[in-house]
Each structure stands twice: as structure tokens, then as C-alpha cells.
Amino acid sequence: MILRLNERMRKLFTIVLTLCIVVSMLLASSLIAFAADAVSYIEYSWDGSALSSQTKTVTNYTVCTGSETSLDAGWYVVSGSVTVSGSLRVDYNATVNMILMDGAVLTTESGIQVPSDSTINIYAQSNGSNMGKIVVPSNSSYVSGIGARENALCGNINIHGGDLSLYSGGNYTSGLGVYLNSTEN
């Protein structure tokens, strides 16, 4: 009787282990497929006399979830509705490339900080009413919608596309760039 029970337990264990392996292989393959999906975006350039555009793709990127507080160098994709409490900050000496998918809305309560020696490039997938959006409904003082804090040096901000709604309802703010608070003596 004990031998028969051990045999049944061994068979059951083998079946459960096999199912776990199969499920983990399916999950791993779906994650790899998701990470490899190419995302298209429009890049604009100016040659001094004419504006031109080119559709490009990227496969190595991070999907923004709203839990980010700082962005290191790399590609980021905003899809759907993403809300960030507080502000996003581009790391020092970093180049951040952000793609706004069609229909996406990125809302940051206190803007996107771009310190000196840093760059943010913002791209959209398309033009028109369905292009992605960035909304900064800031009522905070001393901040910019996208840029630097009061009297701080601002990095490079390159906007290739997207619908930007940058509100600066607080004191000493700007929608884009930096607010310079100067006093005359």
C-alpha cells in the first residue's frame, strides 16, 4: 500500500512539474515577443530651409507605467493613460527618447525636469487628433511643465511631435523651459 501511494505521488509530482515548466516557457516566450515589438515614431529635422520627416522604429525600449520618478538614458514608450504623481526627472548627462503612442496620455502632476547636460526628445506616432499627449496640470510654484526649476540651468528639449498641454498655474512657473527670477538692484 505504501509503495503504491509513493508511486502515485511521484506521478502527480511529475505531472505538476511538467505543467509548471510548460507554463513558464509560454510566459517567457510571450514576454520576449512583447519586448521585441517594434514601435514606430516620426522624427522631424530642419536643414535650415525646409522641414522634413521620417518614420523610424525602435525595438529596445521601456514601457512607462507611472511608477517612474527618474528616467535614465534610453527609449521610453507611453501607451494608454499613464499618471505620474509628482514629477519625472531626466537623469544628469542622460538622453531620454520618449515616444507617445497614438491615443496615449502621460500626465505628470509637477512636470518633467530636464537638468543641464541632459536631453529629452519627444516623439509621436502620428499627427492629428489621435496623437499622444503630455498633460502637466501643475499648480506648483517654481517649476516648469517641461524644463528646469527656478533659476536652474535647463537641458535640451526637442519636440518632434505630440500634443502638449503644459499649464503653469503656480507662482514663478513656465510651461516650457525655465523661469528666471531676477531682481534689479
N, C-alpha and C positions, 0 to 999 in steps of 0.2 A: 504494500500500500504506500509506504513512504517513497519507494523508488518511483512508482507511478506519479505521485504528486510532484516530485522533483523534476520528472520528465516534462510534465505539463507546465510547470513554472519556467523551465528552460525554454520551451517552445513559445510561451507567452512573452517572455523577455526578448527572445529573438524577433518576434513579430513587432513588438513595441519599438525596439531599437531600429529595425528596418524602416518603420514608418517615420521615426524621428530623422533618420538620415535622408529619406526622400523629401520630407517637408523642408528641411534645411537647405537641400540642394535647390529646390524650387524657389525658395525665398532668396537665396544668393543669386540665382540667375536673373530673377526679376529686378533686384537692386542694381545689378550690373547693367541690365538693359536700360533702366531708368537713368542711371548716371551717364550713359553713352548717348542719350537722345540729344541730337543737335538742336540748338536754339538759334534762330535767325534774328538778325537785327540790322538796322540801317545806319551806316556811317556816312556822315557828310564831311566834305572837305572844301576848302576855298583856295583857289590858286592865285588870288589877287584880282581876278576879274570875273570869275564865274563860280557858282556853287554847283558841286556835283555830288551824287550819292551813289553808294554801292551797298548791296545787300551782302552781308557776311554771315558766317555761322561760327559757333563756339560749342565745344563738347565737354570741356573741363570747367565746371562752374559749381557754385554753391547756391542752393535754393534758400532764399531769405524766408525765415519763419516768424520773425517778430521778436525772437529771444536775443537777437544780436544787440550789443551795445557798442562794439567797435568792429571795424572792418579792416582786415589786413590786406595786403596786395593780392589781387586776383579778380576773378569774374564772379558776379552775383546776379541771380535771376529772381525777379519779383513776379509771382504768379498768384492770381486771385486777390483776396483782400488781406493785407498784412499790416498790422498795427504795432508800432514800437512805442513803449512807454518811455518817456524821456527823450533822449536824443541819440542819434547814431554818430559815431566819430570815426573818421578815416585815420588810421594809424600814421604816425610820423614817417616820412620818407616812403610812403606807400602809394601805389597807383591802383585805384579801385575802378573797375569797369562794371556798371550796373545796367542790366537790360530790363526794361519794363515790358512785360508780355502784354499782348492785346487784352484789354479788359481788366488789367491789374491795377490795384490802388495801394500804394505804400503811404501810410500815414505815420508821421513821427510828431509827437507832441511838442518837442523842442528842437526840431530841425536836424540837419546833417552838418556836423562840424568838419571843416576841411582846413587843418592847420598848415602853416607854411611848409614848404618842401614836400607837400603831398598833392595828389591829383585825383579828382573824380571825373570820370567820363560817363555821362548818362545817355543811354540809347533807348529807342523804342523799336518795336517790331514793325509798326506801320504808321501811317499818317491818318488823320481823320478822327471821327468821333469815338472810335474804339481803341485808340492808342492808350498805352498805360499812363498812369498818373502818379504824381507825388503831391501829397497834401500835407502842409505844415500849418495847423491851426493855432500857432503859438500866441500866447498872451504873455509869455515870459519877457522879462527885460534883459537887455544886454546880450541878446542872441540874434543870429541871422537865420532865415529859413534854410538856406544852403550857404555856408561860408564860415566865418570865424566869429568868435566872441568879441565884445567891445575892445577896441584898440589892439587886437591881436593881428598878427600877420596872417593873411589868408593864402591858402594854396591855390592851385589851378582848378577851375571849374569849367568843364567843356560839356555843353549840352548839344547833343546830336538829335534829340527828339524827346517826346513825352509832353504831357500836359502838366505844367507845374502851377500849383495853387499855393503860393507862399505868403501867408499872412503874417504881418508884424504888428500885432496889437499892443505889445508892451512898450515900455519906455526904452529909448535908445536902441532901436532894432532896425534891421533892414531885411528885405525879402531875399536878396541875393548879394553876397559879398561880405562886407564888414562895415559896422557902424564906427565912425571915428568921432570920439567925444573930445573935442578940443576946447580949451578955454583961452581967451585972449587976456593978456596982462596989460 
